[in-house]
């Protein structure tokens, strides 16, 4: 018998269109195994603005999922940032709502959820995975986003019944707040996409090392241009291949126009795969010798946690990266890869040169077994304790 219904709501796009979707699905499986019925309310960019939520139900890995339209126009954003009208429909569908988990939710809407919870004896939690940056934004966006972030991070989330945070940085920030639990990005290693059965057999005469970067580098997060700079400095070396998954060459050149000549000079050593499905991105990862991503330490990178790190560890693919977020805590030994001393081009070049010239840690034979470090069931006890504390 179910202990009641938990609504999980936020800007994720199920089943797998963004990293948020993977996180909430894994978290949802924990709550489901603890005896709760978990219902998701996601956003759908294909829905017309006035769509009725009751026409959107779909099944995602055994979960019921409803969708609200993703806002496009100013008036739609105004509603999205404050409205919780979808609860009127959900109350009719589920008579035993015990909790609501809001994923990186807009401040005004989150506060409305908090008020609703107090009035209706429903526990309200935040799933907080980022501290958003406004760098590079226009003035209007900076003001709105800055105010939203201030209210959400510094005031409203501290008043909720509980918090699920993704990093030590956030755990420490909310150290004086009641009922806080730290849960990194999790996976379900029993899903078929984690299988190594599709892994390409590397030709024994092909001695190239294969590096992979997967994701969207953005302007303020991953320093992919530093990797390109380092490889350009090593352009005389040829026994490697760097696959960049998640962005096309045209988009990269549009974002970083000063790097076109360097990209062209590296020829087929640097390949842009573009946007692919999550399953295809995992195949690229499983076929690599190293995963690589570079992040500078900032509030943005320390508050979050790189999903690509979790995916690499789970696939037993060694990682070349910098010390951001809680990565050092999970870097148990050298078989996990190489932790750079900083994000400079010099540091990256030094490590890549050593790896390429010496074929360091070519570990295809060790990639057959998934690492369970981030399997969702490993964190079930922490969530159980959170719920017990909230219930007291």
ABEGO torsion letter per residue (X at the ends): XBAEBBBBBEABBOAAABAAAAAAAAAAAAAAAAGBBBBBBBBBAABBAABBAAAABBBBGGBBBBBBBBBABAAAAAAAAABAAAAAAAAAABAABABBBBBGBBAAAAAAAAAAAAAAGBBBBBBBABBBBABGBBAAAAAAAAAAAAAAAAAAAAABABBBBABAAAAAAAAABBGBBBBBBBBBAABAAABAAABBBBBAABABBBBBBBEBAEAABBBAAAAAAAAAAAAABABBBBBBBGBBAAAAAAABAAAAAAAAAAEAABBBAEBBBAAAAAAAAAABABBBBBBBBBAAAAABBBAAAAAAAAAGBBBBBBBBEAAAAABABAAAEBBBABABAAAAAAAAAAAAAAGBGBAAAAAABBBAAABAAAAAAAAAAAAAAAAX
